[in-house]
């Protein structure tokens, strides 16, 4: 996969991410070939960037399967959006609707355990909170399932994920969507949303009200006490809150916001595992990343064997995926690319991930998009789609 700006997109490229518009409705579903109309609308909507499965429109690779059905995700975003709107208008929560939504999400996650978390979606402006809440619910459900929780407990965790940010209704859209850095006063306002969420949820006429309120108020707490709003630490933070906290930070870091870019999963892995000491439950965090594609399918990297593209990610071995090596150690294109499981190599087999600019330069220089090596039929014919005449070359390093 490669991340492109709207002016770099071309008709026929296949989207690797869904896009939800300002109202939380799906504008473009992942796996859709782009048309001139879609590209024009993406520019109108000021979508900053979009992952596509290949730079070439001559062959159309499908994106990796999602952890839930696309229709389930779309329905869940719609349900959360409507719940938030009704809560803002009259303080009413349609818990039956949310419980049905949580049941669908739990069912999908449990049925699709073989699907690793890859790229998810893009949300525009006001739709961010709705789609983010669904993504957090999905990720939290996945982690809760890995922890061995029963279906009934997973439904509580899922509902907690769906409602963890309900307190943001008390924060103005001007602050939530501010493109620049927040002032100290604005950040103080943002930090009130866990407490506001607790106030709203503890009043629910539901036996789950107390637990949902705890998840909402604790999802920004850290195990070392450095979080907010109450600096709760250690065992005082509920296990469900620890799970939702991991899901919340991961989705936030991998998402585009008005004030930040989307970080790649391998960068987020480093940030959460090594740059945030004391923040997370490390046992749960390790378990989480064993089931998240740190190097999603289509990632191009330099390895000790040569340049390679990720073909498959295996549960429990996400740090060392299965790749197809297509150059030698010096960057010369191989006549016969070959597959290798990096978990059978040294742990330092991956030297670095090629960024999008470098990948674009490689494609322009060689005329070959590495994504072609993921297509078995094209790889067998050795007749790769190209944009320029192929010549033996080295990748700039």
C-alpha positions as CSV (number, residue, x, y, z in Angstrom):
1,X,0.0,0.0,0.0
2,X,1.0,3.6,-0.6
3,X,-0.3,6.8,0.9
4,X,-1.0,9.5,-1.7
5,X,-2.3,13.1,-1.7
6,X,-5.5,13.7,-3.7
7,X,-3.6,15.3,-6.6
8,X,-1.6,12.1,-7.0
9,X,-4.6,9.8,-7.2
10,X,-5.6,8.2,-10.6
11,X,-8.6,6.5,-11.9
12,X,-8.5,2.8,-11.3
13,X,-6.5,2.8,-8.1
14,X,-8.1,0.8,-5.4
15,X,-8.8,2.3,-2.0
16,X,-7.3,0.6,1.1
17,X,-9.4,2.7,3.5
18,X,-13.0,3.8,3.9
19,X,-13.8,7.4,4.2
20,X,-16.7,8.8,6.4
21,X,-18.0,12.2,5.6
22,X,-18.8,15.0,8.1
23,X,-22.1,13.4,9.1
24,X,-20.5,10.0,9.8
25,X,-21.9,8.5,6.6
26,X,-19.7,6.4,4.3
27,X,-18.5,8.3,1.3
28,X,-16.1,5.8,-0.1
29,X,-15.8,2.1,1.0
30,X,-12.4,0.4,1.1
31,X,-11.7,-1.8,-1.9
32,X,-13.4,0.6,-4.3
33,X,-11.7,1.5,-7.6
34,X,-11.4,5.3,-7.9
35,X,-13.2,7.2,-10.6
36,X,-12.7,10.8,-11.8
37,X,-15.8,11.7,-9.8
38,X,-14.5,10.2,-6.5
39,X,-11.1,11.9,-7.0
40,X,-12.8,15.3,-7.6
41,X,-14.9,14.9,-4.5
42,X,-11.9,13.9,-2.4
43,X,-10.3,17.1,-3.3
44,X,-13.5,19.0,-2.5
45,X,-13.6,17.4,0.9
46,X,-10.0,18.3,1.6
47,X,-9.0,14.7,2.3
48,X,-5.3,15.1,3.1
49,X,-4.2,11.7,2.0
50,X,-5.4,8.2,1.2
51,X,-3.9,4.7,1.1
52,X,-4.4,2.8,-2.1
53,X,-3.3,-0.8,-2.7
54,X,-1.1,0.0,-5.7
55,X,0.1,3.0,-7.7
56,X,-0.7,1.1,-10.9
57,X,-4.3,1.0,-12.2
58,X,-3.4,-1.8,-14.6
59,X,-4.1,-4.4,-11.9
60,X,-6.4,-4.0,-8.9
61,X,-5.4,-5.7,-5.7
62,X,-8.0,-6.0,-3.0
63,X,-7.1,-4.6,0.5
64,X,-6.6,-7.1,3.3
65,X,-9.8,-8.2,5.0
66,X,-11.1,-6.1,7.9
67,X,-11.6,-7.4,11.4
68,X,-15.3,-6.6,11.0
69,X,-17.7,-6.5,8.1
70,X,-17.9,-3.2,6.3
71,X,-21.6,-3.1,6.7
72,X,-21.3,-3.7,10.4
73,X,-18.9,-0.8,10.7
74,X,-21.1,1.5,8.7
75,X,-24.2,0.6,10.8
76,X,-22.2,1.0,14.0
77,X,-21.0,4.5,13.0
78,X,-24.6,5.5,12.2
79,X,-25.9,4.2,15.5
80,X,-23.2,6.0,17.5
81,X,-23.7,9.3,15.6
82,X,-27.5,9.1,16.2
83,X,-26.9,8.3,19.9
84,X,-24.6,11.3,20.4
85,X,-27.0,13.6,18.6
86,X,-30.0,12.5,20.7
87,X,-27.9,12.8,23.9
88,X,-26.8,16.3,22.9
89,X,-30.4,17.3,22.1
90,X,-32.3,15.9,25.0
91,X,-30.0,13.9,27.2
92,X,-31.6,10.6,26.1
93,X,-29.6,7.5,25.4
94,X,-31.1,4.7,23.3
95,X,-29.3,1.9,25.2
96,X,-31.3,-0.8,23.4
97,X,-30.0,0.5,20.1
98,X,-26.4,0.6,21.4
99,X,-26.7,-2.8,22.9
100,X,-27.8,-4.3,19.6
101,X,-24.8,-2.5,18.0
102,X,-22.4,-3.9,20.5
103,X,-23.8,-7.3,20.0
104,X,-23.1,-7.1,16.2
105,X,-19.6,-5.8,16.8
106,X,-18.8,-8.6,19.3
107,X,-20.3,-11.2,16.9
108,X,-18.1,-10.0,14.0
109,X,-14.9,-9.8,16.0
110,X,-15.4,-13.3,17.4
111,X,-16.2,-14.6,13.9
112,X,-13.2,-13.0,12.3
113,X,-10.4,-13.8,14.7
114,X,-8.2,-14.8,11.8
115,X,-8.2,-11.2,10.5
116,X,-5.4,-9.0,11.9
117,X,-6.0,-5.3,12.4
118,X,-4.7,-3.5,9.3
119,X,-5.5,0.0,8.1
120,X,-9.0,1.1,9.1
121,X,-10.6,4.3,7.9
122,X,-10.5,8.1,7.5
123,X,-12.9,10.4,9.1
124,X,-13.6,14.0,8.2
125,X,-14.0,16.7,10.9
126,X,-17.1,16.1,13.0
127,X,-17.5,12.5,12.0
128,X,-14.2,11.7,13.8
129,X,-15.7,11.1,17.2
130,X,-18.3,8.7,15.8
131,X,-15.9,6.6,13.8
132,X,-13.2,6.8,16.4
133,X,-15.7,5.5,19.0
134,X,-16.5,2.5,16.8
135,X,-12.9,1.7,16.1
136,X,-12.0,1.9,19.8
137,X,-14.9,-0.4,20.5
138,X,-13.7,-2.9,17.9
139,X,-10.1,-2.8,19.0
140,X,-11.1,-3.1,22.7
141,X,-13.4,-6.1,21.9
142,X,-10.5,-7.8,20.0
143,X,-8.2,-7.3,23.0
144,X,-10.8,-8.3,25.5
145,X,-11.4,-11.5,23.5
146,X,-7.6,-12.2,23.5
147,X,-7.7,-11.7,27.3
148,X,-10.3,-14.5,27.5
149,X,-13.3,-12.5,28.6
150,X,-16.8,-14.1,28.2
151,X,-19.2,-12.8,25.5
152,X,-21.3,-10.9,28.1
153,X,-18.2,-9.1,29.4
154,X,-17.0,-8.4,25.9
155,X,-20.4,-6.6,25.3
156,X,-19.7,-4.4,28.3
157,X,-16.2,-3.6,27.0
158,X,-17.7,-2.9,23.6
159,X,-20.3,-0.5,25.0
160,X,-17.5,1.2,27.0
161,X,-15.6,1.7,23.8
162,X,-18.6,3.1,22.0
163,X,-19.3,5.6,24.8
164,X,-15.8,6.4,26.2
165,X,-15.8,9.8,24.5
166,X,-19.4,10.8,25.2
167,X,-18.1,13.6,27.5
168,X,-16.8,15.4,24.4
169,X,-20.4,16.6,23.9
170,X,-19.5,19.1,26.5
171,X,-16.5,20.4,24.5
172,X,-17.1,22.8,21.6
173,X,-16.4,21.7,18.1
174,X,-14.1,24.7,17.7
175,X,-11.7,23.1,20.2
176,X,-12.2,19.5,19.1
177,X,-11.4,20.3,15.5
178,X,-8.9,23.1,16.0
179,X,-6.1,22.6,13.3
180,X,-3.3,24.2,15.4
181,X,-2.0,23.5,18.9
182,X,-4.3,24.0,21.8
183,X,-3.8,26.8,24.3
184,X,-3.3,25.8,28.0
185,X,-6.9,26.9,28.7
186,X,-8.2,24.8,25.7
187,X,-6.3,21.8,26.8
188,X,-7.9,22.2,30.3
189,X,-11.3,22.0,28.6
190,X,-10.4,18.9,26.7
191,X,-9.2,17.2,29.9
192,X,-12.7,17.6,31.3
193,X,-14.3,15.2,28.9
194,X,-13.7,12.0,30.9
195,X,-15.4,13.5,34.0
196,X,-18.2,14.9,31.9
197,X,-18.7,11.4,30.4
198,X,-18.9,9.9,33.9
199,X,-21.6,12.3,34.9
200,X,-23.7,11.5,31.8
201,X,-23.3,7.7,32.0
202,X,-23.8,7.2,35.7
203,X,-27.3,8.6,35.3
204,X,-28.3,5.9,32.7
205,X,-31.2,3.6,33.6
206,X,-29.1,0.6,33.0
207,X,-27.4,-2.0,35.2
208,X,-24.3,-1.2,33.3
209,X,-24.3,2.5,34.1
210,X,-21.7,2.3,36.8
211,X,-19.2,0.3,34.8
212,X,-19.6,2.4,31.7
213,X,-19.1,5.5,33.8
214,X,-15.8,4.1,35.1
215,X,-14.5,3.3,31.7
216,X,-15.3,6.8,30.5
217,X,-13.7,8.5,33.4
218,X,-10.5,6.3,33.5
219,X,-9.7,5.9,29.8
220,X,-7.0,8.6,30.0
221,X,-5.5,7.5,33.3
222,X,-2.0,5.9,33.3
223,X,-0.7,3.1,35.5
224,X,2.0,5.4,36.9
225,X,-0.5,8.0,37.9
226,X,0.5,10.6,35.3
227,X,-2.9,10.5,33.5
228,X,-6.0,12.5,34.0
229,X,-8.5,13.5,35.4
230,X,-7.8,12.0,38.8
231,X,-4.3,10.6,38.5
232,X,-5.5,7.2,39.4
233,X,-2.8,4.5,39.2
234,X,-2.0,0.8,39.3
235,X,-4.8,-1.6,40.3
236,X,-7.2,1.3,40.9
237,X,-7.6,1.5,37.2
238,X,-10.2,-1.1,36.1
239,X,-9.0,-3.8,33.6
240,X,-11.7,-2.7,31.1
241,X,-10.4,0.9,31.3
242,X,-6.9,-0.3,30.6
243,X,-8.1,-2.1,27.5
244,X,-10.1,0.8,26.2
245,X,-7.1,3.1,26.9
246,X,-4.9,1.0,24.6
247,X,-7.5,1.0,21.9
248,X,-8.1,4.7,22.2
249,X,-4.4,5.7,21.9
250,X,-3.7,3.3,19.0
251,X,-6.6,4.5,16.9
252,X,-5.9,8.2,17.7
253,X,-2.2,7.9,16.6
254,X,-3.0,6.0,13.4
255,X,-5.7,8.6,12.4
256,X,-5.5,11.9,10.5
257,X,-6.6,14.8,12.6
258,X,-6.7,18.6,11.8
259,X,-3.7,19.0,14.1
260,X,-1.6,15.9,13.2
261,X,-0.7,13.4,10.6
262,X,-1.5,9.6,10.8
263,X,1.5,7.7,12.1
264,X,2.3,4.3,10.5
265,X,1.6,1.2,12.7
266,X,5.3,0.4,13.1
267,X,5.9,4.0,14.4
268,X,2.9,3.7,16.7
269,X,4.3,0.4,18.0
270,X,7.5,2.1,19.0
271,X,5.6,5.1,20.6
272,X,3.3,2.9,22.7
273,X,5.7,0.1,23.6
274,X,8.9,2.1,24.2
275,X,8.2,5.8,24.4
276,X,5.4,5.7,26.9
277,X,6.8,4.1,30.0
278,X,4.3,3.7,32.8
279,X,1.3,4.6,30.7
280,X,-0.2,1.2,29.7
281,X,-0.7,-2.3,31.1
282,X,2.3,-3.8,29.3
283,X,1.0,-7.4,29.3
284,X,-2.2,-6.3,27.5
285,X,-0.2,-4.0,25.2
286,X,2.1,-6.8,24.1
287,X,-1.0,-9.0,23.5
288,X,-2.6,-6.2,21.5
289,X,0.4,-5.8,19.2
290,X,0.7,-9.5,18.6
291,X,-2.6,-9.2,16.8
292,X,-2.2,-5.9,15.0
293,X,-0.3,-5.7,11.7
294,X,2.7,-3.6,12.8
295,X,3.8,-4.0,9.1
296,X,0.5,-4.2,7.2
297,X,0.3,-6.1,3.9
298,X,1.8,-4.0,1.2
299,X,4.4,-2.4,3.4
300,X,7.7,-2.0,1.5
301,X,10.9,-2.3,3.6
302,X,14.6,-2.8,3.4
303,X,15.7,-6.1,5.0
304,X,19.1,-7.8,5.4
305,X,18.2,-9.8,2.3
306,X,17.2,-6.9,0.1
307,X,14.1,-4.7,-0.5
308,X,10.9,-6.6,0.2
309,X,7.1,-6.2,0.3
310,X,5.0,-7.6,3.1
311,X,2.8,-10.5,1.8
312,X,1.3,-11.9,5.0
313,X,1.3,-11.1,8.7
314,X,1.0,-14.0,11.2
315,X,-0.6,-13.9,14.6
316,X,2.0,-13.7,17.4
317,X,4.8,-12.9,14.8
318,X,3.7,-9.4,13.8
319,X,7.2,-8.0,14.2
320,X,8.6,-10.4,11.6
321,X,6.1,-10.9,8.7
322,X,6.2,-13.0,5.6
323,X,7.6,-10.9,2.7
324,X,8.6,-11.2,-1.0
325,X,12.1,-10.0,-1.6
326,X,12.4,-8.3,-5.0
327,X,16.0,-6.8,-4.9
328,X,19.3,-8.0,-3.8
329,X,21.3,-6.4,-0.9
330,X,22.6,-3.7,-3.2
331,X,19.1,-2.7,-4.4
332,X,19.3,-4.4,-7.8
333,X,16.0,-5.9,-9.1
334,X,15.9,-9.7,-8.9
335,X,14.9,-11.7,-12.0
336,X,13.1,-14.1,-9.6
337,X,11.7,-12.5,-6.5
338,X,11.3,-15.0,-3.6
339,X,9.2,-15.3,-0.5
340,X,10.7,-15.6,3.0
341,X,9.3,-15.7,6.6
342,X,11.3,-13.2,8.5
343,X,10.5,-15.0,11.7
344,X,13.0,-17.6,10.5
345,X,15.7,-14.9,10.1
346,X,17.5,-12.8,12.6
347,X,15.4,-10.4,14.7
348,X,17.2,-7.4,13.1
349,X,16.3,-8.6,9.6
350,X,14.2,-5.5,9.1
351,X,16.4,-2.4,8.6
352,X,13.8,0.2,7.9
353,X,10.4,0.8,6.3
354,X,10.5,2.7,3.0
355,X,8.5,5.9,3.3
356,X,6.0,7.0,0.7
357,X,8.3,9.5,-1.0
358,X,11.1,7.0,-1.3
359,X,8.6,4.4,-2.6
360,X,7.3,6.8,-5.2
361,X,10.9,7.6,-6.3
362,X,11.6,3.9,-6.7
363,X,8.5,3.3,-8.8
364,X,9.4,6.2,-11.1
365,X,13.0,5.0,-11.4
366,X,12.3,1.4,-12.1
367,X,8.8,1.5,-13.6
368,X,7.6,-1.2,-11.2
369,X,5.3,-0.9,-8.3
370,X,6.3,-3.5,-5.7
371,X,2.6,-4.2,-5.1
372,X,2.7,-6.3,-8.3
373,X,4.7,-8.9,-6.5
374,X,1.6,-9.6,-4.4
375,X,-0.3,-10.7,-7.4
376,X,0.5,-14.4,-8.1
377,X,-0.6,-14.5,-11.7
378,X,1.4,-11.4,-12.7
379,X,4.4,-12.6,-10.7
380,X,4.2,-15.9,-12.6
381,X,4.2,-14.2,-16.0
382,X,7.0,-11.8,-15.1
383,X,5.1,-9.2,-17.2
384,X,4.8,-6.5,-14.6
385,X,2.7,-3.4,-15.1
386,X,5.1,-0.5,-15.6
387,X,5.1,3.2,-16.2
388,X,8.6,3.5,-17.7
389,X,11.1,1.2,-19.4
390,X,12.6,-1.2,-16.8
391,X,16.3,-0.9,-16.4
392,X,18.6,-2.4,-13.8
393,X,19.0,0.2,-11.1
394,X,19.8,0.9,-7.5
395,X,17.4,2.4,-5.0
396,X,18.7,5.7,-3.6
397,X,19.7,5.1,0.0
